Each structure stands twice: as structure tokens, then as C-alpha cells.
Amino acid sequence: MTTLAELRDLVDGARLVPSDAGGTVVDDVVHDSRQARDRTLFAALRGATTDGHDHVGAAAEAGAAAALVEEAVDVDLPQLVVADTRVAVGPVAAAVHGHPADDLQVIAVTGTNGKTTVSHLVEGAAAAAGRGTGLVGTVATRIHGSVLPAVRTTPEGTDLQRLLRDMRDQGVEVVAMEVSSHGLALHRVDGVRADVAVFTNLSQDHLDFHDDLDDYFAAKARLFTPDMAVRGIVGVFDQWGRRLAEEADVDVVTVGEDDADIVLEHLEATLHGTRGVLRGPADLLGGHDELEVVTRLAGAFNLRNAAQALVAAIAIGVDAEAAATGIGATDDIPGRFELVVEDEVTGLVDYAHSPDAITALVETLRPVTSGRVILVLGAGGDRDRAKRGPMGRAAVAADVVVFTSDNPRTEAPQAILDDLLAGATEARSRSHVEAMVDREAAIDRALAVAEPGDVVVVAGKGHETGQDLGGLVRPFDDREVLLRRWKRHKGRR
């Protein structure tokens, strides 16, 4: 339990209203007034569509002990007034819950692509070494392998600190945590200092939220500052990784395919996995000058992910051989290069939804596919429209492309398809390109034109089990649809 006076002293410039409310005790922090109860501090966060200050009264009625606000609200409730509730809430929640991250080894992973995969592989590496594990991410949140509901890639600071407290109290030792640019820009991870921060890559995405790529990069780079991390592991596989390695405010180890502290050499690639070797100083590789890295995940990009996960696990003291074994055994990452159909035609689902991710996906499939690469792809509505043209241009590296709806949300699906098609027509390609608004019909069409040896990859939604049409989410799982439609086609054949 913590008093308001202690929290006031934690935040520069904070004050209490009334001034004699310092003895008020709180033992939890929430940002949803409906979750308020006795001894709860309600954090009034300003969002894109709502303002928590409008709900301070509701929190008081629900039994909250106090509120964290930017301006005093005319409600009979003790209030801690700060300059910015978003900046303050993480450290405040951390203090209320006893600074749980200090008792955990946290590996925080950021990047446009690969966050989920690296986090899952780190979890597998630590578990194989007998460490108690926690996972915070897009697909799942887990404690010792048991799944908890996941709301967003990076939870709000109120929920994150409570989750970390629960992990600590349940004996977790290592936490693998995805950290999105939104989470960093909105201060959701403030109050957590990671033992290791990992940067995978950066490509065009989320420019509906960030001003431009430099602003997007700056949000990611914030993780590599002394307040946020002890040290970093940076993949120098693109220009942004190389830039971060030079500009990071913490010591970093670079992982790359040349001119890096640890060099990754690719040895073997199939649809069922990849194998490579890491070379570098023995103190960075658990006493080895050379260390094999194997993953059941296909693709050069997944071998890069596995390499960074292995180096990160070793950096926190996980035994190198155990970590490599755990990474090699991990294959249950939903919607990430997930094989769904293994027959005369191969069918898989992947979360690729940025131009670079689409390029990497097709480049991965090309050398391990005897036939054609057939791609089903859409783009989300009410999101970064500027990436749709580049997505269309990247898509036509496949032999056949069927553009379709992703999550149109409140946008007209055909307008989104037109943006993708405009990008496709700008590229020099001999690809066969079609467009169908209905996603299930598009998957069916891709399977209908597939011949023995071809691979059909349905991209963009990955693990998602719903499709947002007009603001209403209906059940839709690419994996289920792909398998069901293939069985129907196979029966006809």
C-alpha cells in the first residue's frame, strides 16, 4: 500500500487537492472508472476519443480512494494533480505495486516486424533453461505458459504494472515483452527498465499515428535510453538498425549478416525451418565463438528473429545450449508463417502487413517453393493509407496476387483495394493480379487457380479471429477459412 504523499513526492511538480489528503492509501491503479473500488487510484488519461477527467465522478461513485488528474475536478475525491497523467501513471503504478520489474529480468522487444516471434522465442529459450517465464504480447499474454486475455500489444501502464506484479508474485523470473511504438509514445512502459531492449527492424507502418518515419523511429529509439533499458541488442539488417546502433544512449550489441558484433550466417532454409550459425566474441555467445541457431520457423527473417532471441537470452544469463534448444523447439506462434495446408498445394497464413514484411515473405517462399507463389492480401481501413501503394508494389513480386479486404473498419472496401491496385500498377511485373472485396471469396479464388507445387499465402491478419466491417467485428479466421476451402477444392479434384 502507498500513500498519496509518497506518490506526490515521486512526481516532479505534483500537488494534492485537498492539500491534507497525503494520508490517503491506495493499493491499485486503474484507468477505467468501472474498475474502481476501495483503495483504488483512478488515472484520468486523455485518449483520442475520450477524456478520463470526465469519468472522475463515476470513479468516485464506484468507490475509488483518489484520482490522478492534470487539473482538479469538482468532485469530492482526493486528487493528485500532475502535469501529464500519461507520463506519470507508469511510475506511479510501479510504485503502488512495489516496482515489480526490478525483481524480474525483462527483455523488451520493439520493431515493425518480428516482435511477436522474438518474444515467443525468448520465452521458449528461458523455459528450456528452467526459468519461470512471462510473456506480454500481441497474440497472447502468459504466465508460466498459461494464457491470460491480451488487450493490446503493449498494455496501458496501469494494467502492465499490475500484470508484472502478478508475474513476480507467481514466481516468474524472465519476462519477454513486446513494446509497440504506440506504447512508447504514449508512455505505457514508463516505470519499467528492461534488462535488455531488442530492436528487430523498421519499415513503413503506423503513419496514421506518427508524423513520418523519423518520428516513428524516434518512438522506437526511446526504448534505448538509460531510463528505459540497461543495454540493447540491435539488428543491423536495415538502415534504421544501423542508425540506432550509432545513436542509442545505452551500450548495444549488434547482430547482422556482416559488419556486426555478432554475425549471422544462413546455412539452410526449407518450409519447415531454417538453420544458421552465429559467430562473435565468446563473452557474447555464452562462452562460444560459434553457436548454431535453428528454428522451426521458415524464412530468413525468422532466422534473424531467432538469432536475436538467442543473443538476448544469453545476455541475461540463460545457458546458451539450453536457450538454443528452447528456440529450436518453439513452433506455436499463431499466424506467423503458420502452415495450414500441406498437400499437393501448400497453404499458410502470415501476419505480414507492411511493405517490407510482404517483400520478405515472398522472398522467403521463392527458393523453397517448386511452383508459384500465390498471395492473398488486403490493407486495414482507417489506418496508414500511405503504405497501401508500397504494399501493392511489394505484392506483385508474387506470381499471382488476389487483393481483398483486411479489416475495412469504416472505410469503403473498394477504395482500399483501389489504393493497393494503384501501387501494383506502378511496379514492373508480369504477375497476374485480381481484386475481390470478399475475403473468403478471395481465398477460394487463390486455391482455385493453385496447381500442384504452388504455395498459397494469406497475409495481413495472421492470428486474428475476427474481421472489422463497418465497425462491427464478425468471426473470421484465415486459418479456418483456408483449410475449409482447401478441403472443398481437394474433394472436387
C-alpha positions as CSV (number, residue, x, y, z in Angstrom):
1,M,0.0,0.0,0.0
2,T,1.1,3.5,-0.8
3,T,0.0,6.9,0.3
4,L,-0.8,9.9,-1.9
5,A,2.0,11.8,-0.1
6,E,4.5,9.2,-1.3
7,L,3.2,9.4,-4.8
8,R,3.3,13.2,-4.8
9,D,7.0,13.1,-3.8
10,L,7.6,10.7,-6.8
11,V,6.3,13.1,-9.5
12,D,8.0,16.4,-10.1
13,G,5.7,19.3,-9.5
14,A,2.8,17.2,-8.3
15,R,0.4,18.6,-5.7
16,L,-2.6,17.3,-3.7
17,V,-6.1,18.6,-3.6
18,P,-7.0,19.0,-0.9
19,S,-3.5,19.6,0.5
20,D,-4.1,17.5,3.6
21,A,-5.0,14.3,1.5
22,G,-1.5,12.9,1.8
23,G,-2.5,10.1,4.2
24,T,-4.9,8.6,1.7
25,V,-3.9,5.0,1.0
26,V,-4.1,3.2,-2.4
27,D,-3.2,-0.3,-3.4
28,D,-4.1,-0.4,-7.1
29,V,-4.2,2.0,-10.1
30,V,-6.9,1.8,-12.9
31,H,-7.7,3.9,-15.9
32,D,-11.3,2.5,-16.4
33,S,-13.7,4.0,-13.9
34,R,-15.7,0.8,-14.0
35,Q,-12.8,-1.0,-12.4
36,A,-12.6,1.5,-9.5
37,R,-13.0,0.2,-5.9
38,D,-11.9,0.8,-2.4
39,R,-8.2,2.0,-2.2
40,T,-8.1,2.4,-6.0
41,L,-6.3,5.4,-7.6
42,F,-8.2,6.3,-10.8
43,A,-5.9,7.7,-13.5
44,A,-7.7,10.2,-15.7
45,L,-6.0,9.6,-19.1
46,R,-6.7,11.6,-22.2
47,G,-7.4,9.5,-25.2
48,A,-8.2,10.0,-28.9
49,T,-11.9,9.9,-28.3
50,T,-12.4,10.1,-24.5
51,D,-11.0,12.1,-21.6
52,G,-10.7,10.3,-18.3
53,H,-11.3,13.6,-16.4
54,D,-15.0,13.2,-17.5
55,H,-15.2,10.0,-15.5
56,V,-13.6,11.0,-12.2
57,G,-17.1,11.4,-10.7
58,A,-18.0,7.8,-11.8
59,A,-14.8,6.5,-10.3
60,A,-15.7,8.3,-7.0
61,E,-19.2,6.7,-7.0
62,A,-17.6,3.3,-7.6
63,G,-15.5,3.7,-4.5
64,A,-12.2,5.0,-5.7
65,A,-9.9,6.4,-3.0
66,A,-8.4,9.1,-5.2
67,A,-7.8,10.3,-8.7
68,L,-4.7,11.1,-10.7
69,V,-5.5,14.2,-12.8
70,E,-4.0,17.1,-14.8
71,E,-6.4,19.6,-13.4
72,A,-8.5,19.4,-10.3
73,V,-12.1,18.2,-10.9
74,D,-15.0,19.4,-8.9
75,V,-15.7,16.1,-7.3
76,D,-15.4,15.2,-3.6
77,L,-12.4,12.9,-4.0
78,P,-8.7,13.4,-3.1
79,Q,-6.7,14.2,-6.2
80,L,-3.1,14.0,-7.2
81,V,-2.6,16.8,-9.8
82,V,0.3,16.3,-12.2
83,A,1.4,18.0,-15.5
84,D,0.7,14.9,-17.6
85,T,-1.2,11.9,-16.4
86,R,0.2,9.6,-19.2
87,V,3.8,10.5,-18.2
88,A,3.1,10.0,-14.5
89,V,0.9,6.9,-14.5
90,G,3.6,4.3,-15.2
91,P,6.0,5.3,-12.4
92,V,3.0,5.9,-10.1
93,A,1.6,2.4,-10.8
94,A,5.0,0.9,-10.5
95,A,5.4,2.4,-7.0
96,V,1.9,1.3,-5.9
97,H,2.7,-2.3,-6.9
98,G,6.2,-2.3,-5.4
99,H,8.3,-1.8,-8.6
100,P,7.8,-5.4,-9.8
101,A,10.0,-5.0,-12.9
102,D,13.0,-4.6,-10.5
103,D,12.5,-8.2,-9.4
104,L,12.2,-9.6,-12.9
105,Q,14.6,-10.0,-15.9
106,V,12.7,-8.1,-18.6
107,I,13.6,-8.4,-22.3
108,A,11.6,-5.7,-24.2
109,V,11.3,-6.2,-28.0
110,T,10.4,-3.4,-30.4
111,G,10.4,-3.2,-34.2
112,T,7.9,-3.1,-37.1
113,N,8.1,-6.8,-37.7
114,G,9.3,-9.7,-35.6
115,K,8.2,-8.5,-32.1
116,T,5.9,-11.4,-31.5
117,T,8.2,-14.0,-32.9
118,V,11.3,-12.8,-30.9
119,S,9.2,-12.6,-27.7
120,H,7.9,-16.1,-28.1
121,L,11.4,-17.5,-28.8
122,V,12.8,-15.7,-25.8
123,E,10.1,-17.3,-23.7
124,G,11.0,-20.7,-25.2
125,A,14.7,-20.2,-24.5
126,A,14.2,-19.2,-20.9
127,A,11.7,-22.0,-20.2
128,A,14.1,-24.6,-21.6
129,A,16.7,-23.4,-19.1
130,G,14.2,-23.9,-16.2
131,R,13.4,-20.3,-15.7
132,G,9.9,-19.2,-14.8
133,T,8.5,-17.2,-17.7
134,G,6.1,-14.5,-18.5
135,L,5.0,-13.2,-22.0
136,V,3.3,-9.9,-22.8
137,G,2.4,-9.5,-26.5
138,T,0.0,-9.2,-29.4
139,V,-1.0,-12.9,-29.7
140,A,-1.0,-13.9,-26.0
141,T,-0.1,-12.9,-22.5
142,R,1.1,-15.9,-20.5
143,I,2.4,-16.7,-17.0
144,H,4.3,-20.0,-16.8
145,G,2.7,-20.9,-20.2
146,S,-0.9,-20.3,-19.0
147,V,-2.7,-17.9,-21.3
148,L,-4.3,-14.7,-20.0
149,P,-6.5,-12.3,-22.1
150,A,-4.4,-9.9,-24.2
151,V,-5.9,-6.5,-24.9
152,R,-3.2,-4.7,-27.0
153,T,0.4,-5.2,-27.9
154,T,1.6,-3.0,-25.0
155,P,-1.0,-2.7,-22.2
156,E,-1.6,0.7,-20.5
157,G,0.7,1.4,-17.6
158,T,-2.0,0.6,-15.1
159,D,-2.5,-2.9,-16.4
160,L,1.1,-3.5,-17.2
161,Q,2.4,-2.8,-13.7
162,R,-0.4,-5.0,-12.2
163,L,0.5,-7.8,-14.6
164,L,4.2,-7.6,-13.8
165,R,3.3,-7.7,-10.1
166,D,1.2,-10.8,-10.6
167,M,4.1,-12.4,-12.6
168,R,6.5,-11.6,-9.8
169,D,4.2,-12.9,-7.1
170,Q,3.7,-16.2,-9.1
171,G,7.4,-16.9,-9.4
172,V,8.2,-15.6,-12.9
173,E,11.9,-14.8,-13.4
174,V,12.1,-13.8,-17.1
175,V,9.5,-11.6,-18.9
176,A,9.5,-11.3,-22.7
177,M,7.6,-8.2,-23.6
178,E,6.6,-6.7,-27.0
179,V,6.8,-2.9,-27.0
180,S,5.0,-1.0,-29.7
181,S,5.7,2.5,-30.9
182,H,2.3,3.5,-29.6
183,G,3.3,2.1,-26.2
184,L,6.5,4.1,-26.1
185,A,4.9,7.3,-27.5
186,L,2.0,7.1,-25.0
187,H,4.4,6.2,-22.1
188,R,2.7,2.9,-21.4
189,V,6.0,1.2,-20.4
190,D,7.3,4.1,-18.3
191,G,8.2,2.7,-14.9
192,V,9.8,-0.4,-16.5
193,R,13.6,-0.5,-17.0
194,A,14.3,-3.5,-19.2
195,D,17.4,-5.6,-18.7
196,V,17.7,-5.9,-22.4
197,A,16.0,-4.0,-25.2
198,V,15.8,-5.6,-28.6
199,F,15.3,-3.8,-32.0
200,T,14.3,-6.0,-34.9
201,N,13.8,-3.7,-37.8
202,L,11.7,-0.7,-39.0
203,S,9.7,-0.1,-42.1
204,Q,6.7,2.0,-43.1
205,D,3.8,1.5,-40.8
206,H,1.6,3.4,-38.4
207,L,2.0,6.7,-40.2
208,D,-1.6,7.4,-39.3
209,F,-0.2,7.8,-35.7
210,H,3.3,9.1,-36.3
211,D,4.1,12.2,-38.3
212,D,6.7,10.4,-40.5
213,L,9.3,7.6,-40.4
214,D,11.7,9.7,-38.4
215,D,9.0,10.3,-35.8
216,Y,8.2,6.5,-35.9
217,F,12.0,5.8,-35.4
218,A,12.3,8.3,-32.6
219,A,9.5,6.5,-30.7
220,K,11.3,3.1,-31.1
221,A,14.6,4.7,-30.1
222,R,13.2,5.9,-26.8
223,L,13.4,2.3,-25.6
224,F,17.2,2.6,-25.9
225,T,17.7,5.2,-23.3
226,P,19.0,4.7,-19.7
227,D,15.6,5.3,-18.1
228,M,14.1,2.5,-20.3
229,A,16.8,-0.1,-20.6
230,V,20.2,-1.3,-19.2
231,R,21.5,-2.4,-22.6
232,G,20.4,-3.2,-26.1
233,I,20.6,-5.7,-28.9
234,V,20.1,-4.1,-32.3
235,G,19.6,-5.9,-35.5
236,V,21.5,-4.1,-38.1
237,F,19.6,-5.6,-41.0
238,D,18.4,-2.3,-42.3
239,Q,19.4,1.4,-42.3
240,W,17.3,2.1,-39.2
241,G,19.1,-0.6,-37.2
242,R,22.4,0.8,-38.2
243,R,21.3,4.3,-37.3
244,L,20.0,3.1,-33.9
245,A,23.3,1.3,-33.2
246,E,25.1,4.7,-33.6
247,E,22.5,6.8,-31.7
248,A,21.4,4.6,-28.8
249,D,22.1,6.1,-25.4
250,V,22.8,2.6,-23.9
251,D,25.5,0.1,-24.7
252,V,24.4,-2.1,-27.6
253,V,25.4,-5.4,-29.2
254,T,24.7,-5.5,-32.9
255,V,23.5,-8.6,-34.8
256,G,23.8,-8.7,-38.5
257,E,24.9,-10.6,-41.6
258,D,28.1,-8.6,-42.0
259,D,29.9,-5.9,-40.1
260,A,28.3,-6.6,-36.7
261,D,29.4,-7.6,-33.3
262,I,27.7,-11.0,-33.9
263,V,27.5,-12.2,-37.4
264,L,24.7,-14.5,-38.6
265,E,25.4,-16.9,-41.5
266,H,22.4,-18.6,-43.1
267,L,23.0,-22.3,-43.8
268,E,19.7,-24.0,-44.7
269,A,16.1,-23.0,-45.4
270,T,13.0,-25.1,-46.0
271,L,9.3,-24.6,-45.5
272,H,9.7,-26.3,-42.2
273,G,12.5,-24.3,-40.7
274,T,15.8,-22.6,-41.0
275,R,19.3,-23.1,-39.7
276,G,22.3,-20.8,-39.3
277,V,25.4,-20.1,-37.2
278,L,26.3,-17.2,-35.1
279,R,29.9,-16.0,-34.8
280,G,31.3,-13.5,-32.4
281,P,33.1,-12.9,-29.1
282,A,32.7,-15.7,-26.6
283,D,31.5,-13.4,-23.9
284,L,28.5,-12.5,-26.0
285,L,27.7,-16.1,-27.0
286,G,27.8,-17.8,-23.7
287,G,31.4,-18.9,-23.9
288,H,31.2,-20.0,-27.6
289,D,33.0,-18.4,-30.6
290,E,30.4,-20.1,-32.8
291,L,26.9,-21.2,-32.0
292,E,24.3,-22.9,-34.1
293,V,20.8,-21.4,-34.2
294,V,17.9,-23.5,-35.5
295,T,14.2,-22.6,-35.7
296,R,11.2,-24.5,-36.9
297,L,10.0,-21.2,-38.4
298,A,10.7,-20.7,-42.1
299,G,12.4,-17.8,-43.7
300,A,15.5,-15.6,-43.5
301,F,13.6,-13.1,-41.4
302,N,12.7,-15.8,-38.9
303,L,16.3,-16.9,-38.6
304,R,17.2,-13.3,-37.8
305,N,14.5,-13.3,-35.2
306,A,15.8,-16.5,-33.7
307,A,19.4,-15.1,-33.7
308,Q,18.3,-12.0,-31.7
309,A,16.2,-14.0,-29.3
310,L,19.2,-16.3,-28.6
311,V,21.6,-13.4,-28.0
312,A,19.1,-11.7,-25.8
313,A,18.5,-14.8,-23.7
314,I,22.3,-15.3,-23.3
315,A,22.6,-11.7,-22.3
316,I,20.5,-12.2,-19.2
317,G,22.5,-15.3,-18.2
318,V,20.4,-18.1,-19.8
319,D,22.7,-21.1,-20.6
320,A,23.5,-20.9,-24.4
321,E,22.8,-24.6,-25.2
322,A,19.5,-24.6,-23.3
323,A,18.5,-21.4,-25.0
324,A,19.3,-22.7,-28.4
325,T,17.3,-25.9,-27.6
326,G,14.3,-24.0,-26.5
327,I,14.3,-21.8,-29.5
328,G,14.7,-24.8,-31.8
329,A,11.6,-26.4,-30.2
330,T,9.3,-23.3,-30.4
331,D,6.8,-23.5,-33.2
332,D,3.5,-22.5,-31.8
333,I,3.4,-18.8,-32.8
334,P,-0.1,-18.4,-34.2
335,G,-0.4,-16.6,-37.6
336,R,3.3,-16.2,-38.1
337,F,4.3,-18.2,-41.2
338,E,1.8,-20.8,-40.0
339,L,1.5,-23.9,-42.2
340,V,-2.2,-24.7,-42.5
341,V,-2.3,-26.9,-45.6
342,E,0.4,-29.4,-46.5
343,D,-0.8,-31.3,-49.6
344,E,-0.2,-31.0,-53.3
345,V,-0.7,-27.3,-52.6
346,T,0.8,-25.6,-49.6
347,G,-1.3,-23.1,-47.7
348,L,-0.1,-20.8,-45.0
349,V,-1.1,-17.7,-43.0
350,D,1.2,-14.9,-42.0
351,Y,0.7,-11.5,-40.3
352,A,2.8,-9.6,-42.9
353,H,1.0,-6.2,-43.3
354,S,3.8,-3.7,-44.2
355,P,5.7,-3.4,-47.5
356,D,9.0,-4.8,-46.1
357,A,7.2,-7.7,-44.4
358,I,5.5,-8.6,-47.7
359,T,8.7,-8.4,-49.6
360,A,10.4,-10.7,-47.0
361,L,7.5,-13.1,-47.1
362,V,7.7,-13.6,-50.9
363,E,11.5,-13.7,-50.9
364,T,11.3,-16.4,-48.3
365,L,8.8,-18.5,-50.2
366,R,10.5,-18.2,-53.6
367,P,13.5,-20.5,-53.0
368,V,11.6,-23.2,-51.1
369,T,8.6,-23.4,-53.4
370,S,8.7,-25.6,-56.5
371,G,5.7,-23.9,-58.1
372,R,4.2,-20.4,-58.0
373,V,3.7,-18.1,-55.0
374,I,0.1,-17.0,-54.8
375,L,-0.6,-14.2,-52.4
376,V,-3.9,-13.1,-50.9
377,L,-3.5,-9.6,-49.3
378,G,-5.5,-6.6,-48.1
379,A,-4.9,-3.5,-46.1
380,G,-6.6,-2.2,-43.0
381,G,-9.1,0.7,-43.2
382,D,-8.9,3.8,-41.0
383,R,-5.2,3.3,-40.8
384,D,-2.0,4.3,-42.5
385,R,-3.2,4.9,-46.1
386,A,0.3,5.9,-47.3
387,K,1.6,2.4,-47.0
388,R,-1.1,0.9,-49.3
389,G,0.7,1.8,-52.6
390,P,4.0,0.4,-51.4
391,M,2.2,-2.7,-50.2
392,G,0.7,-3.2,-53.7
393,R,4.1,-2.7,-55.3
394,A,5.6,-5.3,-53.0
395,A,2.8,-7.8,-53.5
396,V,3.4,-8.2,-57.2
397,A,6.7,-9.9,-56.5
398,A,4.4,-12.9,-56.2
399,D,3.3,-14.8,-59.3
400,V,-0.4,-14.4,-58.6
401,V,-2.0,-11.7,-56.3
402,V,-5.6,-11.5,-55.1
403,F,-6.1,-8.2,-53.3
404,T,-9.0,-8.3,-50.9
405,S,-10.4,-6.8,-47.7
406,D,-8.4,-7.0,-44.4
407,N,-10.3,-5.0,-41.7
408,P,-12.0,-2.3,-43.7
409,R,-13.5,-0.8,-40.5
410,T,-15.4,2.3,-41.6
411,E,-13.7,2.8,-45.0
412,A,-15.3,1.6,-48.2
413,P,-13.5,-1.7,-49.1
414,Q,-13.3,-0.9,-52.8
415,A,-11.5,2.3,-52.1
416,I,-8.8,0.4,-50.1
417,L,-8.5,-2.1,-53.0
418,D,-8.1,0.8,-55.4
419,D,-5.1,2.1,-53.4
420,L,-3.5,-1.4,-53.5
421,L,-4.1,-1.8,-57.2
422,A,-2.7,1.7,-57.9
423,G,0.6,0.6,-56.2
424,A,0.6,-2.7,-58.1
425,T,0.3,-1.0,-61.5
426,E,3.3,1.2,-60.7
427,A,5.6,-1.9,-60.5
428,R,7.2,-3.6,-63.4
429,S,5.8,-7.1,-63.1
430,R,4.2,-9.9,-65.0
431,S,2.1,-11.0,-62.1
432,H,-1.5,-12.0,-62.5
433,V,-3.5,-9.6,-60.3
434,E,-7.1,-9.7,-59.3
435,A,-9.2,-7.9,-56.7
436,M,-12.2,-9.2,-54.7
437,V,-13.8,-7.4,-51.8
438,D,-15.0,-10.6,-50.1
439,R,-12.0,-12.1,-48.2
440,E,-13.3,-15.7,-48.2
441,A,-14.1,-15.5,-51.9
442,A,-10.5,-14.2,-52.5
443,I,-9.0,-17.1,-50.6
444,D,-11.2,-19.5,-52.5
445,R,-10.1,-17.9,-55.8
446,A,-6.4,-18.3,-54.9
447,L,-7.0,-22.0,-54.2
448,A,-8.9,-22.4,-57.4
449,V,-6.0,-21.3,-59.5
450,A,-3.4,-23.1,-57.5
451,E,-1.6,-26.1,-59.1
452,P,0.4,-28.9,-57.6
453,G,3.6,-27.4,-56.1
454,D,2.2,-23.9,-55.7
455,V,2.0,-22.2,-52.3
456,V,-0.9,-20.0,-51.3
457,V,-0.1,-17.5,-48.6
458,V,-2.9,-15.5,-46.9
459,A,-1.3,-12.4,-45.4
460,G,-2.1,-9.5,-43.2
461,K,-4.4,-10.8,-40.4
462,G,-2.3,-13.7,-39.1
463,H,-3.7,-14.9,-35.7
464,E,-6.8,-12.6,-35.8
465,T,-10.1,-14.4,-35.4
466,G,-12.4,-11.5,-36.5
467,Q,-12.9,-9.1,-39.3
468,D,-14.0,-5.5,-38.7
469,L,-16.6,-4.5,-41.3
470,G,-18.2,-1.1,-40.8
471,G,-17.2,-1.1,-37.1
472,L,-18.8,-4.5,-36.4
473,V,-16.4,-7.4,-35.9
474,R,-17.6,-10.7,-37.3
475,P,-15.9,-14.1,-36.8
476,F,-13.2,-14.7,-39.4
477,D,-10.1,-16.8,-39.1
478,D,-7.8,-17.0,-42.1
479,R,-6.5,-20.4,-41.0
480,E,-10.0,-21.9,-40.6
481,V,-11.2,-20.5,-43.9
482,L,-8.1,-21.6,-45.8
483,L,-8.3,-25.2,-44.5
484,R,-12.1,-25.4,-45.1
485,R,-11.9,-24.1,-48.6
486,W,-8.9,-26.3,-49.5
487,K,-10.8,-29.4,-48.3
488,R,-13.7,-28.4,-50.6
489,H,-11.3,-27.9,-53.6
490,K,-9.5,-31.1,-52.9
491,G,-12.8,-33.0,-52.9
492,R,-13.6,-31.6,-56.3
493,R,-10.2,-32.5,-57.7
